Amino acid sequence: MKVVFLALLLFASNTASFFKSGHIDFVSYNEQVNKAELCVVSANYAAADQFYDTAFSISQTPFGIDLQNALIVTLMLGKRDKAMMYANKLASLGVGSGYFVKKHVLTGLAEHPEWLGLLHRADSFKSGIRATNSGLIKKLATLEDACNQEEKVYQTSSRNYSDSRHFVKQIDSLATLLVRIFQKEGYPAEHVIGVKLVSDTILVEPGFAKIIFLSRMTPGDGGMETIYDDRFLPSLSEAMKSGIVASEFVYGIVPCKMGNEIKLPLLFRLNCSLYMASSQFSSDTDLNRTRKSLGLCDKSEYVKKARYNFIVPNNPFLIQPALPANYEQIPAQESKDAVIQRSTLIAKKDNCPD
């Protein structure tokens, strides 16, 4: 009981600053994180460290992925005390002690005198989040489970028009319930419900993201098609301005005009090569201008990050874009040769048989 009570106090202290802060300069935050990531992929960790400092001075609630990258940077620089500070901030997002014990890149933290205290606080924060917001977490988990079940049923069906129509109707019902949760309780940010982890170590998008993504689908003559559905946009836009949801997530998951204007070209792998498909939407000039207005990376910076993840696939950082799918996993209406002909080669691994 004492541990849970302590966790509740820790959690309340952690979130109080956010509820007082209101909107933040999320564009500047995005700019600083983008600069930090570009320094990371260039192995300029000292500069990356400084840019993360600036970003975290802008937002009281930095995202888990950014905290993790900053933590790894400080460990590489040998700044153990600063690394422990970031570790405690990550702990406040509910990662739990297993995250620090199992994530190999963080083993340097175990040498710090606060290591055991960190593990205790991590579990206390996790318990506090679950105890404080158990009702909300349970509602979201129920919707996520229902979505996964509907998707499983649909994937094993014949996926004809009737099956697709039924699937879309079921997802629409779940989306309606999720919208009501957003409207009543606000966007379920990481510091409210905790970050979502895979295998205790990999930070991923919240489970309800799939409902938002699938809710934009509708059955068409040639399969599923994307429609404009902005019912989530008001809640997500407000959350973005408050610095509790990433801009890329908002405009990447909700089909809207801005989403198309900042949409970067598709990447795909083919053997030892990484390609970028031709863009279907904005010109490069318009694309870069719009993305920079949100503080996001431009196309050339996107290519630089993609090339890094492709050439160094086992790097410890979580920097988007992640490794793309192989060509064979991407549905296409035209031949492989035709797609490659109008795509751009952006990276090729050395000493790799093609």
C-alpha positions as a Markdown table, in Angstrom:
| # | Residue | x | y | z |
|---|---|---|---|---|
| 1 | Met | 0.0 | 0.0 | 0.0 |
| 2 | Lys | 2.9 | 2.4 | 0.9 |
| 3 | Val | 4.5 | 1.8 | -2.5 |
| 4 | Val | 1.3 | 2.5 | -4.4 |
| 5 | Phe | 0.7 | 5.6 | -2.3 |
| 6 | Leu | 4.2 | 6.8 | -3.1 |
| 7 | Ala | 3.7 | 6.1 | -6.7 |
| 8 | Leu | 0.5 | 8.2 | -6.8 |
| 9 | Leu | 2.3 | 11.1 | -5.2 |
| 10 | Leu | 5.2 | 10.8 | -7.8 |
| 11 | Phe | 2.7 | 10.6 | -10.6 |
| 12 | Ala | 0.7 | 13.6 | -9.4 |
| 13 | Ser | 4.0 | 15.6 | -9.1 |
| 14 | Asn | 5.1 | 14.5 | -12.6 |
| 15 | Thr | 1.8 | 15.6 | -14.3 |
| 16 | Ala | 1.1 | 18.8 | -12.4 |
| 17 | Ser | 3.5 | 20.9 | -14.5 |
| 18 | Phe | 1.7 | 19.8 | -17.7 |
| 19 | Phe | -1.7 | 20.8 | -16.6 |
| 20 | Lys | -0.5 | 24.2 | -15.7 |
| 21 | Ser | 1.4 | 24.7 | -18.9 |
| 22 | Gly | -1.3 | 24.8 | -21.7 |
| 23 | His | 0.0 | 25.2 | -25.2 |
| 24 | Ile | 3.7 | 25.0 | -26.0 |
| 25 | Asp | 5.8 | 26.0 | -29.0 |
| 26 | Phe | 5.6 | 22.6 | -30.5 |
| 27 | Val | 7.2 | 23.8 | -33.8 |
| 28 | Ser | 10.4 | 24.8 | -32.0 |
| 29 | Tyr | 10.3 | 21.5 | -30.1 |
| 30 | Asn | 10.1 | 19.6 | -33.4 |
| 31 | Glu | 12.9 | 21.7 | -34.9 |
| 32 | Gln | 15.3 | 21.0 | -32.0 |
| 33 | Val | 14.5 | 17.3 | -32.0 |
| 34 | Asn | 15.0 | 17.1 | -35.8 |
| 35 | Lys | 18.4 | 18.8 | -35.4 |
| 36 | Ala | 19.3 | 16.4 | -32.6 |
| 37 | Glu | 18.4 | 13.4 | -34.8 |
| 38 | Leu | 20.4 | 14.7 | -37.7 |
| 39 | Cys | 23.4 | 15.0 | -35.4 |
| 40 | Val | 22.9 | 11.5 | -34.1 |
| 41 | Val | 22.9 | 10.0 | -37.6 |
| 42 | Ser | 26.2 | 12.0 | -38.2 |
| 43 | Ala | 27.6 | 10.6 | -34.9 |
| 44 | Asn | 27.9 | 14.2 | -33.6 |
| 45 | Tyr | 26.6 | 13.2 | -30.2 |
| 46 | Ala | 27.8 | 16.3 | -28.3 |
| 47 | Ala | 25.8 | 18.6 | -30.6 |
| 48 | Ala | 22.8 | 16.2 | -30.4 |
| 49 | Asp | 23.0 | 16.4 | -26.6 |
| 50 | Gln | 22.7 | 20.2 | -26.8 |
| 51 | Phe | 19.7 | 20.2 | -29.1 |
| 52 | Tyr | 17.9 | 17.7 | -26.9 |
| 53 | Asp | 18.6 | 20.1 | -23.9 |
| 54 | Thr | 16.9 | 22.9 | -25.9 |
| 55 | Ala | 14.0 | 20.7 | -26.9 |
| 56 | Phe | 13.3 | 19.6 | -23.3 |
| 57 | Ser | 13.4 | 23.1 | -22.1 |
| 58 | Ile | 10.5 | 23.9 | -24.4 |
| 59 | Ser | 8.3 | 21.0 | -23.4 |
| 60 | Gln | 7.6 | 19.8 | -19.9 |
| 61 | Thr | 6.4 | 16.4 | -21.3 |
| 62 | Pro | 8.9 | 15.3 | -23.9 |
| 63 | Phe | 8.0 | 12.1 | -25.8 |
| 64 | Gly | 9.3 | 8.8 | -24.7 |
| 65 | Ile | 11.2 | 8.2 | -27.9 |
| 66 | Asp | 13.0 | 11.5 | -27.7 |
| 67 | Leu | 13.9 | 10.8 | -24.0 |
| 68 | Gln | 15.2 | 7.4 | -25.0 |
| 69 | Asn | 17.4 | 8.8 | -27.8 |
| 70 | Ala | 18.7 | 11.6 | -25.5 |
| 71 | Leu | 19.5 | 9.0 | -22.8 |
| 72 | Ile | 21.5 | 6.9 | -25.2 |
| 73 | Val | 23.4 | 10.0 | -26.4 |
| 74 | Thr | 24.4 | 10.9 | -22.9 |
| 75 | Leu | 25.6 | 7.4 | -22.2 |
| 76 | Met | 27.7 | 7.5 | -25.3 |
| 77 | Leu | 29.2 | 10.7 | -24.1 |
| 78 | Gly | 29.9 | 9.2 | -20.7 |
| 79 | Lys | 27.5 | 11.6 | -18.9 |
| 80 | Arg | 26.2 | 9.1 | -16.4 |
| 81 | Asp | 24.5 | 11.6 | -14.1 |
| 82 | Lys | 22.6 | 13.3 | -16.9 |
| 83 | Ala | 21.8 | 9.8 | -18.3 |
| 84 | Met | 20.2 | 8.9 | -14.9 |
| 85 | Met | 18.2 | 12.1 | -15.0 |
| 86 | Tyr | 16.7 | 11.1 | -18.4 |
| 87 | Ala | 16.2 | 7.6 | -17.2 |
| 88 | Asn | 14.1 | 8.9 | -14.3 |
| 89 | Lys | 12.0 | 11.0 | -16.8 |
| 90 | Leu | 11.5 | 7.8 | -18.8 |
| 91 | Ala | 10.6 | 5.9 | -15.7 |
| 92 | Ser | 7.8 | 8.5 | -15.0 |
| 93 | Leu | 6.2 | 7.4 | -18.3 |
| 94 | Gly | 5.6 | 4.0 | -16.9 |
| 95 | Val | 8.2 | 1.9 | -18.6 |
| 96 | Gly | 8.8 | -0.2 | -15.5 |
| 97 | Ser | 12.0 | -1.7 | -14.2 |
| 98 | Gly | 12.1 | -4.4 | -16.8 |
| 99 | Tyr | 12.7 | -1.8 | -19.5 |
| 100 | Phe | 16.0 | -0.8 | -17.9 |
| 101 | Val | 17.1 | -4.3 | -17.0 |
| 102 | Lys | 16.4 | -5.8 | -20.4 |
| 103 | Lys | 17.4 | -3.1 | -22.8 |
| 104 | His | 21.1 | -3.9 | -23.4 |
| 105 | Val | 22.1 | -0.4 | -24.7 |
| 106 | Leu | 21.3 | 0.9 | -21.2 |
| 107 | Thr | 23.5 | -1.4 | -19.2 |
| 108 | Gly | 25.9 | 1.5 | -18.5 |
| 109 | Leu | 23.2 | 2.8 | -16.1 |
| 110 | Ala | 23.7 | -0.2 | -13.8 |
| 111 | Glu | 27.1 | 1.2 | -12.7 |
| 112 | His | 25.4 | 4.4 | -11.4 |
| 113 | Pro | 24.9 | 4.5 | -7.6 |
| 114 | Glu | 21.2 | 5.4 | -8.2 |
| 115 | Trp | 20.6 | 2.2 | -10.2 |
| 116 | Leu | 18.5 | 0.3 | -7.7 |
| 117 | Gly | 16.6 | 3.5 | -6.8 |
| 118 | Leu | 15.8 | 4.0 | -10.5 |
| 119 | Leu | 14.4 | 0.4 | -10.7 |
| 120 | His | 12.3 | 1.0 | -7.6 |
| 121 | Arg | 11.0 | 4.4 | -8.9 |
| 122 | Ala | 10.2 | 2.9 | -12.3 |
| 123 | Asp | 7.9 | 0.3 | -10.8 |
| 124 | Ser | 6.4 | 2.9 | -8.5 |
| 125 | Phe | 5.6 | 5.2 | -11.4 |
| 126 | Lys | 4.1 | 2.3 | -13.4 |
| 127 | Ser | 1.9 | 1.3 | -10.5 |
| 128 | Gly | 0.9 | 4.9 | -10.0 |
| 129 | Ile | -0.2 | 5.4 | -13.6 |
| 130 | Arg | -2.2 | 2.2 | -13.6 |
| 131 | Ala | -3.8 | 3.0 | -10.2 |
| 132 | Thr | -4.6 | 6.6 | -11.1 |
| 133 | Asn | -6.0 | 6.0 | -14.5 |
| 134 | Ser | -7.2 | 2.4 | -14.3 |
| 135 | Gly | -10.6 | 3.2 | -15.7 |
| 136 | Leu | -9.3 | 5.0 | -18.8 |
| 137 | Ile | -6.6 | 2.4 | -19.4 |
| 138 | Lys | -9.2 | -0.4 | -19.2 |
| 139 | Lys | -11.5 | 1.3 | -21.6 |
| 140 | Leu | -8.7 | 1.8 | -24.1 |
| 141 | Ala | -7.5 | -1.8 | -23.7 |
| 142 | Thr | -11.0 | -3.1 | -24.4 |
| 143 | Leu | -11.3 | -1.1 | -27.6 |
| 144 | Glu | -7.8 | -2.2 | -28.7 |
| 145 | Asp | -8.7 | -5.9 | -28.1 |
| 146 | Ala | -11.9 | -5.5 | -30.0 |
| 147 | Cys | -10.1 | -3.9 | -32.9 |
| 148 | Asn | -7.5 | -6.6 | -33.0 |
| 149 | Gln | -10.2 | -9.3 | -33.0 |
| 150 | Glu | -12.1 | -7.6 | -35.8 |
| 151 | Glu | -9.0 | -7.3 | -37.9 |
| 152 | Lys | -8.2 | -11.0 | -37.3 |
| 153 | Val | -11.6 | -12.0 | -38.4 |
| 154 | Tyr | -11.4 | -9.8 | -41.5 |
| 155 | Gln | -7.9 | -11.1 | -42.5 |
| 156 | Thr | -9.2 | -14.7 | -42.4 |
| 157 | Ser | -12.3 | -13.9 | -44.4 |
| 158 | Ser | -12.6 | -13.9 | -48.1 |
| 159 | Arg | -12.4 | -10.1 | -47.9 |
| 160 | Asn | -15.0 | -9.5 | -50.5 |
| 161 | Tyr | -17.1 | -6.3 | -50.6 |
| 162 | Ser | -19.6 | -7.7 | -48.0 |
| 163 | Asp | -16.8 | -8.7 | -45.6 |
| 164 | Ser | -15.1 | -5.3 | -46.1 |
| 165 | Arg | -18.3 | -3.4 | -45.4 |
| 166 | His | -18.9 | -5.4 | -42.2 |
| 167 | Phe | -15.3 | -4.8 | -41.0 |
| 168 | Val | -15.5 | -1.0 | -41.7 |
| 169 | Lys | -18.9 | -0.8 | -39.8 |
| 170 | Gln | -17.4 | -2.5 | -36.8 |
| 171 | Ile | -14.3 | -0.3 | -36.8 |
| 172 | Asp | -16.5 | 2.7 | -37.2 |
| 173 | Ser | -18.3 | 1.8 | -34.0 |
| 174 | Leu | -15.0 | 1.5 | -32.1 |
| 175 | Ala | -13.9 | 4.8 | -33.5 |
| 176 | Thr | -17.0 | 6.5 | -32.3 |
| 177 | Leu | -16.4 | 5.2 | -28.8 |
| 178 | Leu | -12.8 | 6.4 | -29.0 |
| 179 | Val | -13.8 | 9.9 | -30.1 |
| 180 | Arg | -16.1 | 10.1 | -27.0 |
| 181 | Ile | -13.2 | 9.1 | -24.7 |
| 182 | Phe | -11.1 | 11.9 | -26.3 |
| 183 | Gln | -13.9 | 14.4 | -25.9 |
| 184 | Lys | -14.6 | 13.5 | -22.3 |
| 185 | Glu | -11.2 | 12.8 | -20.9 |
| 186 | Gly | -8.8 | 14.4 | -23.3 |
| 187 | Tyr | -6.1 | 12.8 | -25.4 |
| 188 | Pro | -4.6 | 9.8 | -23.5 |
| 189 | Ala | -1.0 | 11.0 | -23.5 |
| 190 | Glu | 2.0 | 9.0 | -22.5 |
| 191 | His | 2.3 | 10.6 | -19.1 |
| 192 | Val | -1.3 | 9.7 | -18.4 |
| 193 | Ile | -1.6 | 6.1 | -19.5 |
| 194 | Gly | 2.1 | 5.2 | -19.9 |
| 195 | Val | 4.1 | 4.4 | -23.0 |
| 196 | Lys | 3.3 | 1.2 | -24.9 |
| 197 | Leu | 6.2 | -1.3 | -25.0 |
| 198 | Val | 6.9 | -4.5 | -27.0 |
| 199 | Ser | 9.0 | -7.1 | -25.1 |
| 200 | Asp | 9.4 | -4.6 | -22.3 |
| 201 | Thr | 12.0 | -2.7 | -24.4 |
| 202 | Ile | 10.7 | -1.3 | -27.7 |
| 203 | Leu | 8.6 | 1.9 | -27.6 |
| 204 | Val | 5.7 | 1.8 | -30.0 |
| 205 | Glu | 2.6 | 3.8 | -30.9 |
| 206 | Pro | -0.4 | 3.5 | -28.5 |
| 207 | Gly | -2.7 | 0.6 | -29.2 |
| 208 | Phe | -5.6 | 2.8 | -30.0 |
| 209 | Ala | -3.7 | 4.3 | -32.9 |
| 210 | Lys | -4.8 | 1.3 | -35.0 |
| 211 | Ile | -8.4 | 2.2 | -34.5 |
| 212 | Ile | -7.8 | 5.8 | -35.8 |
| 213 | Phe | -5.8 | 4.4 | -38.8 |
| 214 | Leu | -8.4 | 1.8 | -39.8 |
| 215 | Ser | -11.4 | 4.2 | -39.3 |
| 216 | Arg | -10.3 | 6.1 | -42.5 |
| 217 | Met | -10.9 | 3.0 | -44.6 |
| 218 | Thr | -13.9 | 2.3 | -46.7 |
| 219 | Pro | -14.6 | -0.6 | -49.1 |
| 220 | Gly | -14.2 | 0.3 | -52.8 |
| 221 | Asp | -14.2 | -1.5 | -56.1 |
| 222 | Gly | -10.6 | -2.5 | -56.0 |
| 223 | Gly | -10.4 | -3.1 | -52.2 |
| 224 | Met | -10.1 | -0.7 | -49.3 |
| 225 | Glu | -9.8 | 3.0 | -50.0 |
| 226 | Thr | -8.8 | 5.9 | -47.8 |
| 227 | Ile | -11.5 | 8.6 | -47.1 |
| 228 | Tyr | -11.3 | 11.9 | -45.3 |
| 229 | Asp | -12.4 | 11.5 | -41.7 |
| 230 | Asp | -11.5 | 14.4 | -39.5 |
| 231 | Arg | -13.5 | 13.4 | -36.4 |
| 232 | Phe | -10.3 | 12.8 | -34.4 |
| 233 | Leu | -8.6 | 15.9 | -35.7 |
| 234 | Pro | -9.9 | 18.5 | -33.1 |
| 235 | Ser | -8.7 | 16.4 | -30.1 |
| 236 | Leu | -5.4 | 15.5 | -31.8 |
| 237 | Ser | -4.7 | 19.1 | -32.9 |
| 238 | Glu | -5.3 | 20.4 | -29.4 |
| 239 | Ala | -3.1 | 17.7 | -27.9 |
| 240 | Met | -0.4 | 18.5 | -30.5 |
| 241 | Lys | -0.4 | 22.2 | -29.5 |
| 242 | Ser | -0.1 | 21.1 | -25.9 |
| 243 | Gly | 2.9 | 19.0 | -26.7 |
| 244 | Ile | 1.5 | 15.7 | -25.7 |
| 245 | Val | 1.2 | 14.1 | -29.2 |
| 246 | Ala | 3.7 | 14.3 | -32.0 |
| 247 | Ser | 2.9 | 16.2 | -35.2 |
| 248 | Glu | 4.0 | 13.4 | -37.5 |
| 249 | Phe | 1.6 | 11.1 | -35.6 |
| 250 | Val | -1.3 | 13.4 | -36.0 |
| 251 | Tyr | -0.9 | 14.2 | -39.7 |
| 252 | Gly | 0.3 | 10.8 | -40.6 |
| 253 | Ile | -2.7 | 8.9 | -39.1 |
| 254 | Val | -5.6 | 11.3 | -39.8 |
| 255 | Pro | -6.4 | 11.7 | -43.5 |
| 256 | Cys | -6.6 | 15.5 | -44.1 |
| 257 | Lys | -5.3 | 18.2 | -46.4 |
| 258 | Met | -2.3 | 18.9 | -44.2 |
| 259 | Gly | -1.5 | 15.2 | -44.1 |
| 260 | Asn | -1.2 | 15.1 | -47.8 |
| 261 | Glu | 0.9 | 18.3 | -47.9 |
| 262 | Ile | 3.5 | 16.9 | -45.5 |
| 263 | Lys | 3.4 | 13.3 | -46.8 |
| 264 | Leu | 6.9 | 12.0 | -47.6 |
| 265 | Pro | 7.6 | 9.5 | -50.5 |
| 266 | Leu | 7.4 | 5.8 | -49.8 |
| 267 | Leu | 10.6 | 3.9 | -49.1 |
| 268 | Phe | 11.2 | 0.3 | -50.1 |
| 269 | Arg | 14.0 | -2.2 | -49.9 |
| 270 | Leu | 15.1 | -4.5 | -52.7 |
| 271 | Asn | 17.9 | -6.8 | -51.8 |
| 272 | Cys | 20.9 | -4.6 | -50.9 |
| 273 | Ser | 19.4 | -1.3 | -52.1 |
| 274 | Leu | 17.0 | 1.3 | -50.6 |
| 275 | Tyr | 14.7 | 3.2 | -53.0 |
| 276 | Met | 12.4 | 6.2 | -52.6 |
| 277 | Ala | 9.3 | 6.1 | -54.7 |
| 278 | Ser | 8.2 | 9.2 | -56.6 |
| 279 | Ser | 5.9 | 11.5 | -54.6 |
| 280 | Gln | 2.2 | 11.5 | -55.4 |
| 281 | Phe | 1.3 | 14.8 | -53.7 |
| 282 | Ser | 3.2 | 18.0 | -53.1 |
| 283 | Ser | 6.2 | 19.3 | -55.1 |
| 284 | Asp | 9.5 | 19.1 | -53.3 |
| 285 | Thr | 9.4 | 22.9 | -52.7 |
| 286 | Asp | 5.9 | 22.9 | -51.3 |
| 287 | Leu | 6.6 | 19.8 | -49.3 |
| 288 | Asn | 9.7 | 21.1 | -47.7 |
| 289 | Arg | 8.1 | 24.5 | -46.9 |
| 290 | Thr | 5.1 | 23.0 | -45.3 |
| 291 | Arg | 7.1 | 20.5 | -43.2 |
| 292 | Lys | 9.5 | 23.2 | -42.1 |
| 293 | Ser | 6.5 | 25.3 | -41.0 |
| 294 | Leu | 5.8 | 22.5 | -38.5 |
| 295 | Gly | 9.4 | 22.1 | -37.5 |
| 296 | Leu | 9.7 | 18.7 | -39.2 |
| 297 | Cys | 12.5 | 17.4 | -41.4 |
| 298 | Asp | 12.5 | 18.2 | -45.1 |
| 299 | Lys | 12.9 | 15.6 | -47.8 |
| 300 | Ser | 16.7 | 15.6 | -47.9 |
| 301 | Glu | 16.9 | 15.2 | -44.1 |
| 302 | Tyr | 14.4 | 12.4 | -44.3 |
| 303 | Val | 16.6 | 10.6 | -46.8 |
| 304 | Lys | 19.6 | 11.1 | -44.6 |
| 305 | Lys | 17.8 | 9.5 | -41.6 |
| 306 | Ala | 16.5 | 6.7 | -43.8 |
| 307 | Arg | 20.0 | 6.0 | -45.2 |
| 308 | Tyr | 21.4 | 5.8 | -41.7 |
| 309 | Asn | 18.8 | 3.2 | -40.6 |
| 310 | Phe | 19.4 | 1.2 | -43.7 |
| 311 | Ile | 23.2 | 1.2 | -43.5 |
| 312 | Val | 23.3 | 0.8 | -39.7 |
| 313 | Pro | 20.2 | -1.4 | -39.1 |
| 314 | Asn | 21.2 | -2.4 | -35.6 |
| 315 | Asn | 21.8 | 1.1 | -34.3 |
| 316 | Pro | 20.3 | 1.7 | -30.8 |
| 317 | Phe | 18.3 | 4.8 | -31.7 |
| 318 | Leu | 14.6 | 5.1 | -32.6 |
| 319 | Ile | 14.7 | 7.7 | -35.5 |
| 320 | Gln | 12.1 | 7.8 | -38.2 |
| 321 | Pro | 11.8 | 6.6 | -40.8 |
| 322 | Ala | 12.2 | 3.0 | -39.6 |
| 323 | Leu | 13.5 | 0.4 | -42.0 |
| 324 | Pro | 10.9 | 0.1 | -44.7 |
| 325 | Ala | 9.2 | -3.0 | -46.0 |
| 326 | Asn | 10.7 | -5.2 | -48.8 |
| 327 | Tyr | 9.3 | -4.5 | -52.2 |
| 328 | Glu | 7.5 | -7.9 | -52.1 |
| 329 | Gln | 5.5 | -6.8 | -49.1 |
| 330 | Ile | 4.2 | -3.7 | -50.8 |
| 331 | Pro | 1.0 | -4.1 | -52.9 |
| 332 | Ala | 1.5 | -2.6 | -56.3 |
| 333 | Gln | -0.6 | -2.3 | -59.5 |
| 334 | Glu | 2.4 | -2.3 | -61.7 |
| 335 | Ser | 5.5 | -4.4 | -62.2 |
| 336 | Lys | 8.6 | -4.2 | -60.0 |
| 337 | Asp | 10.7 | -2.9 | -62.9 |
| 338 | Ala | 8.3 | -0.1 | -63.6 |
| 339 | Val | 8.3 | 1.0 | -60.0 |
| 340 | Ile | 12.1 | 1.0 | -59.8 |
| 341 | Gln | 12.4 | 2.9 | -63.0 |
| 342 | Arg | 10.5 | 5.9 | -61.5 |
| 343 | Ser | 12.1 | 5.6 | -58.1 |
| 344 | Thr | 15.3 | 7.0 | -56.7 |
| 345 | Leu | 18.2 | 4.8 | -55.4 |
| 346 | Ile | 19.2 | 6.5 | -52.1 |
| 347 | Ala | 21.4 | 3.8 | -50.5 |
| 348 | Lys | 23.2 | 0.6 | -51.4 |
| 349 | Lys | 25.1 | -1.6 | -48.9 |
| 350 | Asp | 28.7 | -2.3 | -49.6 |
| 351 | Asn | 30.0 | -5.9 | -50.1 |
| 352 | Cys | 26.5 | -7.2 | -50.4 |
| 353 | Pro | 25.4 | -9.5 | -53.3 |
| 354 | Asp | 22.5 | -7.9 | -55.1 |
